Structure formats: structure tokens, C-alpha cells
Amino acid sequence: MPDTTPDSDRILREAKTSLAVQRDGGTHRPGPRSIGRGSAAAKRKVWIARARNLAIAIAAIWIGAGIAGAMFSGIGFWGLMAVVVATCIAVGVFSSFPKVKVPKRAELALGNPAQMVARTELWLEAQRPALPAPAQALVDRLGAQLDALGVQLQGLDGAHPAMAEVRELVGEYIPETIDNYRKVPANLRAQLHVGKTADARLVESLTKLSAEVDRVTGRLAEGALDDLAIKSRYLEYRYGGDEALAQLTGNGAAHDTGVPLPDFTVTPAKQER
């Protein structure tokens, strides 16, 4: 019977190399980069789930092979081949499953602020490749702006008027603008229509929407800025020294901060003694 040890060693080396490549991201082309922290966090959860499922599958395969080898005094060459093939199949399946789910338009305005921001960023990332270069830059900018908006929305009551405005802006106006552009055939997007091209109108609309996101974020941040200013002024008076205390009390008496000394003036009675 021919010695199959060299073949077994080669198969094991190739399997280890394949596993190392998949752990580093595989040989496939990398996906689009995240435009914001919300979408990055959503994709990170998917990658963690993939790694967990892959580790469980590989552990189950090799533990099962070990148990079989102990029961039957070894699994032989074909058993080893079966283990290697099963490992490669597990790597191929679980390195791309589960997939990052692109939300539908109707889902963008749902959920809490963090979920809303993450969904919108994921949706914008999926639309980004079909947009002209200037619009892609604006989509990247919107990702950072949505992150900042999400921070301001945290802790905000769902019935707050600003929440309705944000849901309308994020869940309707932004996706509707991009959807309307994508409905225009690609060969007509660079042609003039009523004085402007579809590409130019998209960039103009996204620029206005970007400015509106900044305006809403700034308005929500005004309350936090006011609180910070009040706290800073209080700390200035509390720990700012004598001058700040004098301004607070409205007189200059604060400059005399020493402990009063006893009066050693000699009285007439003492003089007579």
C-alpha cells in the first residue's frame, strides 16, 4: 500500500493556509467602506456572528473526527480527507453567511435613533456605487452628519417634535431624492433637462439635505450648549478666585479673605492700671 503521509501533510498545510486567508478577510474583493459609525457597528455584528459560527463548525468537525478516531483506532487517509473537505466547506459557507442585510426604504425611519441612523447609513452605502462622484462625496459626508445627529437624538422622547422632523428628513426626503435619480436611465442622466442634468440636480438636492441635517443637529445641540455654558459660568464663579466672587457679590469685599485678627488696641481702663 503506497505511503500517503506526504499527501496528508500537504492537504493539512493547504487547509491551514486557506483558514488563515479567510480569517484575514478572504481573497474576495473587500466591500464598500462604512460611511458612518452606525453602519460600521451593524456590519461588525455580522462579522462577529460569522466568526462565531465558523469557529463552532470547525470545532465540531475536528472534535467529531477525534471521537471517531478513538472509537475506530484512527480514521485513515480518506477519513482525514473527509475532515479537510468538511473544514473547507465550513469556511466557504460561514465566511459569507449571514450576510449584511440592506434595509428597505420603509424601514429607514423605524426604531430608536441608533437603529434609524444605522439603517439609513447601510441603505446609503448600497446606493453609493450607482451615484456620480460628487454625490458619492456627499453621501460620505451625510454618514458623518447622521452620526452626529444620532448622538443628539439619544435620550430624546419619541413624541418630541424634532423626532418627527428627523424621521421625515432621514426616512423620506433623503431616500426619495436618490430613488428619483436612479429611476432616470443611465444614458440620460448627463443630458440637459429644463436647464440642468440629473447628476447636477442630485448633487444640488443632496447639498441642501446635508445642510438641513446640520441645521437640525445644531438646533438640538443648542440645549446642550446652553447647559454647558451655565455650568461653566457656575464653575467660574465657584472656583474662579476672588475676582469672580467679587463679581458675583457685586462688591470688592471678597479681596479681604483673611481671618480677622483680634483687636490689641489699649483701652483707657488698661492704661490706668
C-alpha positions in Angstrom: 0.0 0.0 0.0 1.6 3.4 -1.0 2.6 5.8 1.7 0.1 8.6 1.8 1.7 10.6 4.6 3.2 13.3 2.2 -0.2 13.9 0.7 -1.8 14.2 4.1 0.8 16.7 5.2 0.2 18.7 2.0 -3.5 18.7 2.5 -3.2 19.9 6.1 -0.9 22.7 5.1 -3.3 23.9 2.3 -6.2 23.7 4.7 -4.3 25.8 7.3 -3.4 28.3 4.6 -7.0 28.6 3.5 -8.2 29.2 7.1 -5.5 31.9 7.6 -6.6 33.6 4.4 -10.3 33.5 5.3 -9.5 34.9 8.8 -7.8 37.9 7.1 -10.8 38.6 5.0 -10.5 36.1 2.2 -9.4 36.5 -1.3 -12.6 38.3 -2.4 -12.7 42.0 -3.1 -13.4 44.0 0.0 -16.9 45.5 0.4 -17.6 49.2 0.4 -16.2 51.1 3.4 -18.6 52.3 6.0 -19.7 55.9 5.7 -20.5 56.2 9.5 -20.2 54.6 12.9 -23.8 53.3 12.8 -23.3 51.2 9.6 -19.9 50.0 10.8 -21.3 48.8 14.1 -24.1 46.9 12.2 -21.6 45.2 9.9 -19.3 44.4 12.8 -22.1 42.4 14.5 -22.5 40.4 11.3 -18.7 39.7 11.1 -18.7 38.6 14.7 -21.6 36.2 14.1 -19.7 34.8 11.1 -16.5 34.2 13.1 -18.5 32.6 15.9 -20.4 30.2 13.6 -17.2 29.3 11.7 -15.4 28.5 15.0 -18.2 26.4 16.2 -18.4 24.5 12.9 -14.7 23.8 12.7 -14.6 22.7 16.3 -17.5 20.3 15.8 -15.8 18.8 12.7 -12.4 18.2 14.4 -13.9 17.0 17.7 -16.1 14.6 15.8 -13.1 13.3 13.9 -11.2 12.9 17.1 -14.0 10.9 18.7 -14.3 8.7 15.6 -10.6 8.1 15.5 -10.7 7.0 19.2 -13.6 4.6 18.6 -12.2 3.0 15.4 -8.5 3.2 16.1 -7.9 6.0 13.6 -9.8 7.5 10.6 -7.3 6.7 7.9 -6.4 8.8 4.9 -10.0 9.0 3.5 -11.3 10.0 6.9 -8.7 12.7 7.1 -9.6 13.8 3.6 -13.3 14.0 4.6 -12.4 16.2 7.6 -10.3 18.6 5.4 -13.1 18.8 2.9 -15.7 19.4 5.6 -13.5 22.1 7.1 -13.1 23.9 3.7 -16.8 23.7 3.1 -17.5 25.2 6.6 -15.0 28.0 5.8 -16.7 28.7 2.5 -20.2 28.8 3.9 -19.7 30.6 7.2 -17.2 33.2 5.9 -20.1 34.8 3.9 -23.1 33.9 6.0 -25.0 35.6 7.5 -24.9 38.5 5.0 -25.2 42.2 5.8 -28.9 43.0 5.2 -29.6 46.2 3.3 -32.8 47.7 4.9 -35.7 48.6 2.8 -36.9 52.2 2.3 -39.9 51.6 4.5 -37.7 50.5 7.4 -35.4 53.6 7.4 -37.5 55.7 9.8 -38.3 52.9 12.2 -36.8 52.1 15.5 -34.8 54.1 18.0 -32.4 56.8 16.8 -29.4 54.5 16.8 -31.3 51.9 14.6 -32.6 54.7 12.3 -29.1 56.1 11.8 -27.6 52.6 11.2 -30.3 51.6 8.7 -30.0 54.8 6.7 -26.2 54.6 6.5 -26.4 51.0 5.3 -29.0 52.0 2.7 -26.9 54.9 1.5 -23.8 52.7 1.2 -25.8 50.3 -1.0 -26.9 53.2 -3.3 -23.5 54.9 -3.3 -21.8 52.9 -6.2 -24.7 54.0 -8.6 -24.2 57.7 -7.9 -21.8 60.2 -9.6 -18.6 61.1 -7.9 -19.7 64.4 -6.4 -22.8 62.7 -5.0 -20.7 59.9 -3.5 -18.7 62.5 -1.6 -21.9 64.0 -0.3 -23.1 60.5 0.8 -19.9 60.1 2.8 -20.5 63.5 4.4 -24.1 62.5 5.2 -22.7 59.5 7.0 -20.7 61.6 9.4 -23.6 64.0 9.8 -26.0 61.2 10.7 -23.6 60.0 13.3 -23.7 63.5 14.9 -27.4 63.7 14.6 -27.9 60.3 16.3 -25.9 61.5 19.3 -28.2 64.5 19.7 -31.3 62.2 19.4 -30.2 59.9 22.2 -32.5 60.2 25.2 -35.0 62.3 23.2 -38.6 61.4 23.8 -40.2 59.8 20.8 -43.1 62.3 20.9 -40.7 65.2 20.7 -41.5 67.4 17.6 -37.9 67.1 16.5 -38.2 63.3 16.2 -41.0 63.6 13.6 -38.9 66.1 11.6 -35.9 63.9 11.7 -37.8 60.8 10.7 -39.3 62.7 7.7 -35.9 64.1 6.7 -34.0 60.8 7.1 -36.7 58.3 6.2 -38.4 60.2 3.3 -36.5 63.1 1.8 -33.0 61.6 1.5 -34.0 58.2 0.1 -36.7 59.7 -2.1 -34.1 62.0 -3.7 -31.8 59.2 -4.5 -34.6 56.9 -5.7 -35.9 59.5 -8.1 -32.4 59.9 -9.5 -31.9 56.1 -10.0 -35.2 56.0 -11.9 -33.6 58.1 -14.7 -31.9 55.8 -17.3 -28.1 56.0 -17.0 -27.7 57.3 -20.6 -30.0 60.3 -19.9 -28.5 61.4 -16.6 -25.9 63.6 -18.2 -28.3 65.3 -20.6 -29.8 68.7 -20.0 -33.4 68.8 -18.9 -35.0 72.1 -18.1 -31.6 73.7 -17.8 -29.9 71.1 -15.6 -28.7 67.5 -15.8 -30.0 64.8 -13.5 -26.5 64.5 -12.0 -26.4 68.2 -11.2 -29.9 68.1 -9.7 -29.0 65.2 -7.5 -25.9 67.0 -6.2 -27.8 70.2 -5.6 -30.6 68.3 -3.7 -28.1 66.3 -1.5 -26.2 69.5 -0.7 -29.4 71.1 0.6 -30.3 67.9 2.5 -26.9 67.9 4.1 -27.3 71.5 5.2 -30.7 70.6 6.7 -29.2 67.7 8.7 -26.6 70.2 10.0 -29.3 72.7 10.9 -31.4 70.1 12.8 -28.3 68.8 14.6 -27.3 72.3 15.6 -30.8 73.2 16.9 -30.9 70.0 19.0 -27.4 70.8 20.3 -28.4 74.3 21.5 -29.9 73.0 24.7 -26.7 71.1 25.5 -24.6 74.1 24.7 -26.8 76.3 27.0 -26.4 73.8 29.8 -22.7 73.7 29.3 -22.4 77.5 29.3 -24.4 77.7 32.6 -22.3 75.0 34.2 -19.1 76.7 33.0 -20.2 80.0 34.4 -21.1 78.5 37.7 -17.7 76.8 37.9 -16.0 80.0 37.1 -17.8 81.8 40.0 -17.3 78.8 42.3 -13.6 78.2 41.6 -12.5 81.2 39.6 -10.9 83.0 42.5 -11.5 86.3 44.3 -12.3 88.4 41.3 -15.1 86.1 40.1 -16.5 86.0 43.6 -16.4 89.8 43.8 -18.4 90.0 40.5 -20.9 87.6 41.9 -21.5 89.5 45.1 -21.3 92.9 43.4 -18.6 94.4 45.7 -15.0 94.2 46.3 -15.2 92.8 49.8 -14.1 89.5 48.5 -10.5 90.6 48.3 -10.3 90.5 52.1 -10.3 86.8 52.6 -8.1 86.5 55.7 -9.2 85.6 59.1 -10.0 88.7 61.3 -7.3 89.4 63.8 -8.1 90.3 67.5 -8.1 93.9 68.4 -5.0 94.7 70.6 -5.8 98.4 71.0 -5.0 99.6 74.5 -8.2 100.8 76.2 -8.2 103.7 78.8 -9.0 101.3 81.6 -5.9 99.3 80.9 -3.8 102.5 80.8 -4.9 103.4 84.3 -3.7 100.1 85.6 
